[in-house]
Amino acid sequence: MIESVDDRGFPIQFENPPQRIVSLVPSLTETLVDLGLEEQIVGVTRFCIHPEHLRREKTRVGGTKGVRVDLILDLKPDVVIANLEENEAQDVMALEIAGVPCWVCDVRSVERAFTLLSDLGRLVGKAEKGEEMEKEARTTWAEGRKICYPGRDRLAAYAVWRDPWMWAGSDAYIQSVLSWWGWRTWPDSARYPTHSMAEVREALVEEILLPSEPFPFKEVHQEECEGLPSRLVDGEVFSWYGSRMLQVPRHFMSLDEGKWS
């Protein structure tokens, strides 16, 4: 018997490990594959880009927002993996009303991201592998933090969108990652607040991080930072939890200060 409680506090129970899984969370799609469950995945979103071949071989059920509930129901999944922020509550509700079990996570801190690896492993019948992933993530992040501080105690603002400019706020997983790796963070309110570049300057921000996703920032957008120091970064390093976390310490430690992306 498999028993779990998701981050909404909703219990879920299976007699046997689920054999038909729909994942609506790109980072957890990758994690399911790394847990050895590629064959059990029957549906993914168009943003589930790792591993790349998966989108060609599995049914695509739409984006993370506004998924095709009808397509998911046609797949007759044993469980749908979703996220409170990335997916629409009404889509999850529609699936549950139709009798489809949904496991919804809510990752807002590095600590929760660690425990999620074990929780997801237990949910899908890969408890030992999930626990191994959590142990490895905790160890490598702790060791990496001792010898590698990309932030060097600078006050940073992490952009998630432009026109208007939106930023990762204090309640976002991204800020927890930034803090872990040595930055001081701004802003300190709301999850994804809107602030003008003038407000960023007034806050005495020392570095603006422009990620590759969800908005695909390029060099041309650095010109819009009005002279404030900015850096293009790999958005997956800062925002993807799950097994992608195992690559983060190596990513930072393999690049010289000022050259990582």
C-alpha positions as CSV (number, residue, x, y, z in Angstrom):
1,M,0.0,0.0,0.0
2,I,1.3,3.4,-1.0
3,E,0.0,6.4,1.1
4,S,1.0,10.0,0.7
5,V,-0.3,13.5,1.5
6,D,0.3,16.3,-1.0
7,D,1.2,19.9,-0.2
8,R,-2.5,20.9,-0.1
9,G,-2.9,18.4,2.7
10,F,-4.9,16.0,0.5
11,P,-4.3,12.3,1.1
12,I,-3.7,9.9,-1.8
13,Q,-3.5,6.1,-1.7
14,F,-2.6,3.3,-4.1
15,E,-2.8,-0.4,-3.8
16,N,0.2,-0.7,-6.2
17,P,2.6,1.8,-7.7
18,P,1.0,3.9,-10.5
19,Q,1.6,2.5,-13.9
20,R,0.1,5.4,-15.9
21,I,1.4,8.8,-15.0
22,V,0.7,12.2,-16.4
23,S,3.1,14.9,-15.4
24,L,2.2,18.6,-15.7
25,V,5.5,19.8,-14.1
26,P,8.5,19.9,-16.4
27,S,11.1,19.5,-13.6
28,L,9.2,16.5,-12.2
29,T,8.8,14.9,-15.6
30,E,12.6,14.9,-15.8
31,T,12.7,13.5,-12.2
32,L,10.3,10.7,-13.0
33,V,12.6,9.7,-15.9
34,D,15.6,9.8,-13.5
35,L,13.7,7.6,-11.1
36,G,13.4,5.0,-13.8
37,L,9.8,5.6,-14.8
38,E,9.9,6.7,-18.4
39,E,7.7,3.8,-19.5
40,Q,5.1,4.7,-17.0
41,I,4.7,8.3,-18.2
42,V,1.8,8.6,-20.6
43,G,1.3,12.3,-20.8
44,V,3.4,15.5,-20.5
45,T,3.2,19.2,-21.3
46,R,4.9,20.9,-24.2
47,F,7.3,22.5,-21.7
48,C,8.6,19.1,-20.6
49,I,11.8,19.4,-22.5
50,H,14.1,17.1,-20.6
51,P,14.7,14.5,-21.9
52,E,14.0,16.1,-25.3
53,H,12.7,12.9,-27.0
54,L,9.8,12.6,-24.5
55,R,7.6,15.1,-26.1
56,R,7.8,13.2,-29.4
57,E,6.9,9.9,-27.8
58,K,4.3,10.8,-25.2
59,T,0.9,12.5,-25.5
60,R,1.2,16.3,-25.1
61,V,-1.7,17.6,-23.0
62,G,-1.1,21.3,-23.5
63,G,1.0,23.8,-21.6
64,T,1.4,23.9,-17.8
65,K,-1.5,26.5,-17.8
66,G,-4.8,25.5,-19.4
67,V,-4.1,21.8,-19.9
68,R,-6.4,19.7,-22.0
69,V,-8.4,17.9,-19.4
70,D,-10.2,15.9,-22.0
71,L,-6.9,14.5,-23.3
72,I,-5.7,13.6,-19.8
73,L,-9.0,11.8,-19.1
74,D,-8.5,9.8,-22.4
75,L,-5.2,8.6,-21.1
76,K,-6.8,7.1,-18.0
77,P,-3.9,7.9,-15.7
78,D,-3.4,6.4,-12.3
79,V,-2.1,9.7,-11.1
80,V,-1.5,13.3,-12.3
81,I,1.5,15.1,-10.9
82,A,0.9,18.8,-10.6
83,N,2.2,22.0,-9.0
84,L,0.2,24.7,-7.1
85,E,2.0,27.5,-8.9
86,E,2.6,26.1,-12.4
87,N,-0.8,24.6,-13.0
88,E,-4.3,26.0,-12.9
89,A,-6.4,25.0,-9.8
90,Q,-9.6,24.6,-12.0
91,D,-7.8,22.0,-14.2
92,V,-6.8,20.0,-11.2
93,M,-10.3,20.3,-9.7
94,A,-11.9,19.1,-13.0
95,L,-9.6,16.0,-13.0
96,E,-10.4,15.2,-9.4
97,I,-14.1,15.6,-9.9
98,A,-13.7,13.1,-12.8
99,G,-12.1,10.7,-10.4
100,V,-8.4,11.1,-11.4
101,P,-6.1,11.2,-8.3
102,C,-3.9,14.3,-8.4
103,W,-0.7,14.9,-6.3
104,V,0.0,18.6,-6.1
105,C,3.3,19.9,-4.7
106,D,4.1,23.5,-3.6
107,V,7.9,24.1,-3.6
108,R,8.9,27.4,-2.1
109,S,12.2,26.6,-0.4
110,V,15.3,24.6,-0.9
111,E,14.4,22.4,2.1
112,R,11.1,21.5,0.6
113,A,12.8,20.7,-2.7
114,F,15.1,18.3,-0.9
115,T,12.2,16.4,0.8
116,L,10.2,16.4,-2.4
117,L,12.7,14.0,-3.9
118,S,11.9,11.3,-1.3
119,D,8.2,12.1,-1.3
120,L,7.8,11.7,-5.1
121,G,9.9,8.6,-5.0
122,R,7.6,7.0,-2.4
123,L,4.5,8.1,-4.3
124,V,5.5,6.3,-7.5
125,G,7.0,3.2,-5.9
126,K,10.7,4.3,-6.1
127,A,11.2,5.1,-2.4
128,E,14.8,3.9,-2.2
129,K,15.9,5.8,-5.3
130,G,14.1,9.0,-4.2
131,E,15.8,8.8,-0.8
132,E,19.1,8.4,-2.5
133,M,18.4,11.5,-4.6
134,E,17.5,13.5,-1.6
135,K,20.7,12.5,0.2
136,E,22.9,13.3,-2.8
137,A,21.2,16.7,-3.3
138,R,21.6,17.6,0.4
139,T,25.3,16.5,0.4
140,T,26.3,18.2,-2.8
141,W,24.5,21.4,-2.0
142,A,26.0,21.6,1.4
143,E,29.5,20.8,0.2
144,G,29.2,23.2,-2.7
145,R,28.1,26.0,-0.5
146,K,31.2,25.7,1.6
147,I,33.6,26.3,-1.3
148,C,31.5,28.1,-3.9
149,Y,29.5,31.3,-3.3
150,P,28.4,32.6,-6.7
151,G,26.6,35.6,-5.0
152,R,29.5,36.8,-2.9
153,D,27.0,38.5,-0.6
154,R,25.7,40.9,-3.3
155,L,22.1,42.2,-3.2
156,A,20.4,40.6,-6.2
157,A,17.1,41.0,-8.1
158,Y,16.0,38.0,-10.2
159,A,13.8,39.0,-13.1
160,V,11.0,36.6,-14.3
161,W,9.4,38.9,-16.8
162,R,9.6,42.2,-18.6
163,D,7.0,44.7,-19.8
164,P,6.2,45.0,-17.0
165,W,9.3,44.0,-15.1
166,M,8.4,41.2,-12.6
167,W,10.8,39.8,-10.0
168,A,11.1,36.7,-7.9
169,G,9.8,37.7,-4.4
170,S,10.5,36.4,-0.9
171,D,8.0,33.6,-1.2
172,A,9.4,32.1,-4.4
173,Y,11.7,29.0,-4.6
174,I,14.1,31.1,-6.6
175,Q,14.9,33.4,-3.7
176,S,15.6,30.4,-1.5
177,V,18.1,29.2,-4.1
178,L,19.7,32.6,-4.3
179,S,20.1,32.8,-0.6
180,W,21.6,29.3,-0.4
181,W,24.2,30.3,-3.0
182,G,25.4,33.5,-1.3
183,W,23.2,36.3,-2.5
184,R,21.2,38.7,-0.5
185,T,17.8,39.1,-2.1
186,W,15.3,41.8,-3.1
187,P,12.4,42.4,-3.1
188,D,11.3,41.1,0.3
189,S,7.5,41.0,-0.3
190,A,5.0,39.1,-2.5
191,R,5.8,36.2,-4.7
192,Y,6.3,37.8,-8.1
193,P,5.9,41.6,-7.6
194,T,6.1,44.2,-10.3
195,H,8.8,46.9,-9.9
196,S,10.2,49.4,-12.3
197,M,13.9,49.6,-13.0
198,A,13.9,52.9,-11.2
199,E,12.6,51.1,-8.0
200,V,15.3,48.5,-8.5
201,R,18.0,51.2,-8.5
202,E,16.4,52.9,-5.5
203,A,16.7,49.6,-3.6
204,L,20.5,49.7,-4.1
205,V,20.4,46.3,-6.0
206,E,24.0,45.3,-6.9
207,E,23.2,42.7,-9.5
208,I,20.3,41.9,-11.8
209,L,19.9,38.3,-12.9
210,L,18.2,37.7,-16.3
211,P,17.3,34.1,-16.7
212,S,16.6,32.0,-19.9
213,E,13.1,31.2,-18.7
214,P,10.2,31.9,-18.2
215,F,11.0,35.0,-20.2
216,P,13.9,34.3,-22.6
217,F,16.2,37.2,-21.7
218,K,19.0,37.9,-24.2
219,E,21.9,40.3,-24.3
220,V,19.7,43.0,-25.8
221,H,17.7,43.1,-22.6
222,Q,20.7,43.9,-20.5
223,E,20.6,47.4,-22.1
224,E,17.2,47.9,-20.4
225,C,18.8,47.5,-17.0
226,E,19.8,51.2,-17.2
227,G,23.5,50.7,-16.4
228,L,22.9,48.4,-13.4
229,P,25.2,45.3,-13.4
230,S,23.4,42.4,-15.0
231,R,24.1,38.8,-15.8
232,L,22.4,36.3,-18.1
233,V,21.8,33.0,-16.3
234,D,20.4,29.6,-16.9
235,G,16.8,29.7,-15.5
236,E,16.7,26.0,-14.9
237,V,19.6,26.2,-12.4
238,F,17.5,28.6,-10.2
239,S,13.9,27.5,-10.7
240,W,13.9,23.7,-11.5
241,Y,13.6,21.5,-8.4
242,G,13.6,17.7,-8.6
243,S,16.6,15.7,-10.0
244,R,17.8,18.8,-11.8
245,M,19.1,20.0,-8.4
246,L,21.8,17.4,-8.6
247,Q,23.4,19.4,-11.5
248,V,23.3,22.8,-9.7
249,P,26.5,22.5,-7.5
250,R,28.6,21.2,-10.5
251,H,27.2,24.0,-12.6
252,F,28.4,26.7,-10.2
253,M,31.7,25.1,-9.3
254,S,32.7,24.4,-12.9
255,L,32.6,28.1,-13.9
256,D,34.8,31.0,-12.9
257,E,33.3,33.9,-11.0
258,G,31.7,36.3,-13.5
259,K,31.6,33.7,-16.3
260,W,28.8,31.4,-15.3
261,S,25.5,31.5,-17.2
